[in-house]
Amino acid sequence: MEKFRTELGITDADGFYAKLIDLHEGLSAEQSQKINAKMILMLANHIADQEVLDEVLDYLKSTLNNK
């Protein structure tokens, strides 16, 4: 049974995206990568459901072959 959902669940997706882009403003590529890695780990910790996290990783891996 899939627990991972791909439909939009963010109330203000555009506002979140704008804040995310602003966060990266003026950062080096290395700083941006560090911010992204920290955000991924913080969100994974917040989710805290190994089954969901595994589904996310499997989903992301499957998208690498889709061009």
Backbone as JSON, one array per atom type, in Angstrom:
{
  "sequence": "MEKFRTELGITDADGFYAKLIDLHEGLSAEQSQKINAKMILMLANHIADQEVLDEVLDYLKSTLNNK",
  "N": [[0.84, -1.19, 0.0], [0.63, 2.14, -0.93], [1.85, 4.98, 0.73], [2.95, 7.34, 0.24], [2.27, 10.42, -1.2], [1.7, 12.12, -4.26], [0.21, 14.18, -5.17], [-0.53, 17.7, -5.09], [-0.13, 19.21, -1.98], [0.48, 21.43, -0.58], [-0.68, 24.39, 0.73], [-0.12, 27.06, -0.08], [1.57, 26.9, -2.56], [2.95, 28.44, -4.47], [3.87, 30.58, -2.92], [5.54, 29.21, -1.13], [7.45, 28.24, -2.94], [8.52, 30.65, -3.86], [9.73, 31.6, -1.49], [11.63, 29.6, -1.17], [13.24, 29.95, -3.43], [14.13, 32.56, -2.88], [15.65, 31.99, -0.61], [17.89, 30.83, -1.7], [19.05, 32.87, -3.04], [21.87, 34.64, -3.98], [23.62, 32.76, -2.96], [26.43, 30.53, -3.13], [27.02, 27.75, -5.38], [27.77, 25.57, -3.85], [26.86, 26.3, -1.28], [24.1, 26.36, -1.77], [23.64, 23.68, -2.36], [24.23, 22.59, 0.15], [22.21, 23.75, 1.72], [19.95, 22.59, 0.49], [20.44, 19.86, 1.04], [20.33, 19.88, 3.85], [17.66, 20.67, 4.2], [16.31, 18.49, 3.06], [17.06, 16.42, 4.83], [15.98, 17.4, 7.23], [13.23, 17.47, 6.63], [12.82, 14.75, 6.11], [13.32, 13.73, 8.66], [11.19, 14.92, 9.98], [8.99, 13.71, 8.72], [9.43, 11.01, 9.4], [8.6, 8.39, 8.88], [9.54, 5.41, 7.85], [8.61, 3.78, 5.76], [7.28, 5.58, 4.05], [9.42, 7.27, 3.42], [11.09, 5.44, 2.06], [9.43, 4.91, -0.14], [9.43, 7.42, -1.34], [12.15, 7.66, -2.1], [12.32, 5.5, -3.9], [10.48, 6.36, -5.82], [11.72, 8.74, -6.73], [14.05, 7.64, -7.82], [12.95, 6.2, -9.93], [12.16, 8.26, -11.59], [14.44, 9.16, -12.76], [14.95, 7.84, -15.1], [13.05, 8.77, -16.77], [12.68, 10.98, -19.32]],
  "CA": [[0.0, 0.0, 0.0], [1.42, 3.37, -0.99], [1.53, 6.03, 1.68], [3.53, 8.55, -0.33], [1.34, 11.06, -2.14], [2.36, 13.03, -5.19], [-0.65, 15.33, -5.47], [-0.18, 18.92, -4.38], [-0.69, 19.31, -0.65], [0.9, 22.7, 0.0], [-1.74, 25.38, 0.56], [0.41, 28.18, -0.87], [2.74, 26.35, -3.24], [3.71, 29.53, -5.1], [4.54, 31.31, -1.85], [6.65, 28.37, -0.65], [8.48, 28.22, -3.98], [9.17, 31.97, -3.85], [10.62, 31.64, -0.32], [12.73, 28.68, -1.43], [14.11, 30.64, -4.38], [14.76, 33.66, -2.13], [16.63, 31.4, 0.29], [19.1, 30.52, -2.47], [19.54, 34.11, -3.65], [23.21, 35.08, -3.59], [24.45, 31.68, -2.43], [27.26, 29.79, -4.08], [26.45, 26.43, -5.7], [28.03, 24.71, -2.7], [25.94, 26.7, -0.21], [22.78, 25.93, -2.19], [23.59, 22.23, -2.18], [24.17, 22.32, 1.59], [20.85, 24.12, 2.16], [19.04, 21.55, 0.0], [20.69, 18.63, 1.81], [19.8, 20.08, 5.21], [16.2, 20.67, 4.13], [15.88, 17.1, 2.82], [17.21, 15.65, 6.07], [15.03, 17.91, 8.23], [11.9, 17.01, 6.25], [12.79, 13.3, 6.32], [13.18, 13.54, 10.09], [9.83, 15.33, 10.34], [8.1, 12.65, 8.23], [9.74, 9.95, 10.36], [7.95, 7.13, 8.51], [10.49, 4.77, 6.96], [7.92, 3.29, 4.57], [7.08, 6.74, 3.19], [10.74, 7.7, 2.94], [11.52, 4.47, 1.06], [8.62, 5.13, -1.33], [9.93, 8.65, -1.97], [13.42, 7.34, -2.76], [12.01, 4.65, -5.06], [9.83, 7.23, -6.8], [12.74, 9.61, -7.32], [14.93, 6.82, -8.65], [12.22, 5.85, -11.15], [12.04, 9.43, -12.45], [15.72, 9.41, -13.43], [14.91, 7.24, -16.43], [12.04, 9.48, -17.55], [13.25, 12.22, -19.85]],
  "C": [[0.89, 1.25, 0.0], [0.92, 4.39, 0.03], [2.01, 7.39, 1.17], [2.55, 9.13, -1.34], [2.09, 12.06, -3.0], [1.48, 14.21, -5.57], [-0.28, 16.52, -4.58], [-0.89, 19.0, -3.04], [-0.34, 20.61, 0.05], [-0.18, 23.74, -0.3], [-1.31, 26.53, -0.33], [1.7, 27.74, -1.55], [3.59, 27.44, -3.87], [4.48, 30.33, -4.06], [5.73, 30.53, -1.3], [7.79, 28.39, -1.66], [9.25, 29.55, -4.0], [10.14, 32.09, -2.67], [11.84, 30.75, -0.53], [13.73, 29.32, -2.4], [14.84, 31.78, -3.69], [15.86, 33.15, -1.2], [17.96, 31.17, -0.42], [19.73, 31.76, -3.11], [20.91, 34.48, -3.09], [24.11, 34.0, -3.02], [25.31, 31.09, -3.53], [26.57, 28.45, -4.36], [26.62, 25.49, -4.5], [27.09, 25.03, -1.54], [24.51, 26.24, -0.53], [22.61, 24.42, -1.99], [23.5, 21.86, -0.7], [22.79, 22.63, 2.15], [19.86, 23.04, 1.74], [19.2, 20.26, 0.78], [20.12, 18.74, 3.22], [18.27, 20.04, 5.2], [15.66, 19.25, 3.93], [15.95, 16.3, 4.1], [16.24, 16.1, 7.15], [13.61, 17.44, 7.91], [11.76, 15.5, 6.42], [12.62, 12.99, 7.81], [11.76, 13.88, 10.55], [8.81, 14.27, 9.9], [8.21, 11.43, 9.13], [9.05, 8.61, 10.08], [8.82, 6.47, 7.46], [9.84, 4.28, 5.67], [7.69, 4.43, 3.57], [8.4, 7.19, 2.59], [11.27, 6.75, 1.86], [10.74, 4.65, -0.24], [9.08, 6.38, -2.08], [11.22, 8.37, -2.73], [13.2, 6.48, -4.0], [11.38, 5.47, -6.18], [10.86, 8.11, -7.51], [13.67, 8.84, -8.24], [14.24, 6.48, -9.98], [12.1, 7.03, -12.1], [13.34, 9.74, -13.18], [15.74, 8.88, -14.85], [13.9, 7.91, -17.33], [12.62, 10.79, -18.02], [12.22, 13.05, -20.53]]
}
